[in-house]
Amino acid sequence: MRILNRNVYVGPSQYAKFPVIRIELDLGELEQWPTAKLGEGFIQALLAALPGLAEHGCSYREPGGFLRRMREGEGTWLGHVLEHVAIELQNEAGEDVTFGKTRSVDDGREGVYSVVYEYEQREEGIAAGELALKLLDSLLPQQLRTVTDAGWNWEHERDAFIRYAQRRALGPSTASLVRAAQERGIPWMRLNDQSLVQLGYGKYQQRIQATVTGRTSHIAVELAGDKEETNKILGALGLPVPRQELVQSADAAWRAARRLDGPVVVKPYNGNHGRGITINITEEADVRAAFEAAREHSRSVIVETYLHGEDHRLLVVNGELVAATLRTPGHVVGDGSSTVAQLVEVVNSDPRRGVGHEKVLTRIKLDREAELMLERKGYTFDSVPAEGETVFLRSTANLSTGGTATDVTDIIHPDNRAMAERAVRAIGLDVGGVDFLSSDIAESYRRTGGGICEVNAAPGFRMHIAPSEGKPRDAAGPVIDMLFPPGTPTRVPIAAVTGTNGKTTTARMLAHIAKMAGYTPGLTTTDGVYIDGQRTVEGDMTGPVSARMVLADPQIDLAVLETARGGLVRAGMGVAEVDVGAVLNVASDHLGMKGIDTLEQLAEIKRIVVEAATGCAVLNADDPNVLKMSAWTDAKVICYVTMNPSHPLVREHIRAGARACALENGVNGHMITLYDKGSHIPLLWTHLIPATMEGRAMHNVQNAMFAAAMAFSLGIKLDAIRHGLRTFDTTFFQAPGRMNVFDEHPFKVLMDYGHNAHAVSVMADLAQRLEVTGRRIVVVAGPGDRRNEDLREIAAAVAGRFDHYICRRDDSLRGRDGDEVPRIIARELVARGVPEAAIQQIPDEQQAVDAALRMARPGDLVLVFADALTRTWKQIIRFQPEGAAPAPARVAPKAATLEVPLDEQLVAAMEGVVRDERGLRFEREESD
């Protein structure tokens, strides 16, 4: 039994709408060993290891259902069992996950299973799957084991996993804040492996780190950490505080204790979580020992008067007390017959106690601190306390060291409430915890005495949200309401677009429209991440990482996410939901890769985008595979896009008052028209959109229709949509590799990144529509990782439409021989009736482009399908036709004299070099 492959999906995927892990599990010979054959002994051993499995419902949807599946008939297979074990392991670590789905793979491999299970934290989820495999292996008959040996210890591995999970999981305080945000519909993202979390998207975001917020004053945190300064500030305001002194040596500590005249507390100057604190001591030896204990956590040590009373934590948020808790140090109560060690074992058996922050309470440790507490009473771990005797094993009441918490919010005296609120305001914290000693919290401190020990920044919420006794309090809600008052926006509008072809241009068009409308858009595309029109990261950025990158940017107020097949298959979407999701088309590309072999399977992947849409799903009504997606979306509105004004389904859709975008014929050409709620809205003539080449580039007409429909669905005004479309063109600077035209040679050059049959066919159609007085020449290629039939379809898309064909390959062979791709294309062209004399095979891209340019004569059209876009564009614009003189420098007014053509400047700018008005070169600073 072994794991062949693993994918971690961070958002909606083909398996679920939430994060899941999918592993390919090869059972090997265990395919012949379902649970019934392994026997009842295997099932009982598994239950002994993980008793919680008895509650799993499985397909029966009731407790015990999974056990029935293992026992009935021939039982179930170990892939299914591993799914449940991985889920239960995460439950043991404190995560609330329930979803799983296991199926045998459908590619004919016997004994190989697709195992899918939900996770909360990535690394924890991966580790759960690996430990689940080891646990199952350890329970198998010896001859079937392949992973574990006789020395493998389940209890040790389980506890190690829980500790590992706890180190990576959000702490209880941070988790409570995230839950409160989710309850209010506020999205969140974890920004690091600790507790730094972003709430909200884009410019509306707020950040928290544990219970420190982005609004927490740095000065206030510093003051709260300076216990001496805190004491002085509170004392100056007349608030009850102990007398204290700051010392740097054991001798000074003892002198201070004598001056304070009475029991003292010795604690680190800037410690936390109760570490290094010793209380209620009077003897010199104890003071010196306490100093050394405190010195382990801080260079300076505080000695202060010991205040009698019970330990209370008073939580203040935004100036108001929201919870009060009585804290009791970790202890045992004698029964007259059990030793201290045995009593601790009984206390730790409480199911509410766990490792670290795994459970509501933490297990008590019998360590050196416990030993010292017992020594003061003359006890050891083997002593037997009297019945009813309380024996403390900690001097402080922190929950993280085994303490307990009792909610007292409802009984706190108004004076004590006001005192806590004044103390936190005095320090300047938006969220603060006051440690207050009082013999009776229901009585005023003015009558009973007591005092403030500390004011804490980043106070823990666990004692309030899950007290050992009393009513749980919503400590997190007031924090979220402080950061996001009711009515405050938390999200930016998000549009996601996918499809086989056109998605980059459509995404760029939409981002341009948004910018013209006054937004600050964030855009992800195949060539980088753009913030407000400036590229901040270069590369193919169409997956979940780039989506999160844009949404984390504090500048943007609208996001446009180009979403490609590769990212969806590998890791799902990077965001749980989008306002508008669009699918442009589903055509043959990348088939035979990553388990996607048919158009129907590819459509299932593309469909994820509209499944995540909540506001509007924009669908191509002219593509049957896209049209079917309308049954899979929960979006409030479906907007159909059609280039057929007589489309029967769209006609009925419009008559029902629904939304659509159609291309209508008119006296002046084609008009992009919107329909919504019975309104007929003529938007723009297609010949007025520069990217359509006066309406001839029908694929860009369709892209403009999708961009317009998405912009309209995002609430962008009609005039802004018109202005955006009329100012968007396909220059190399604005849309590299997307129908870039260069017409400063005696012939016209058209460069495009088309790399599948559909995209190549669209450009070949455009070449036919353009008025050409000479020949049509094409440089054609296909990616090496495509199937042979895909390469033949690319050849078929251009066959018979050009006068001369140059077949090449990409720089990256992707597993092919050096001239295999051009050879396959050339053979198919011949098979399609193209004369051999009209075909050249020039494998190298630069040589192929050079040959096409040198072949061209005045009036010709050269269509270049390029792979290395910047290099090819430079080659095109720098080409000197034979007999042509070098291009003279262009002359402009003195303030803007340029020594190189504008297009060459743009290419140079993309390479990181620009020229000023005097023609001097200097390096451009990138903000990558």
Disulfide bonds with the S-S distance in Angstrom:
none
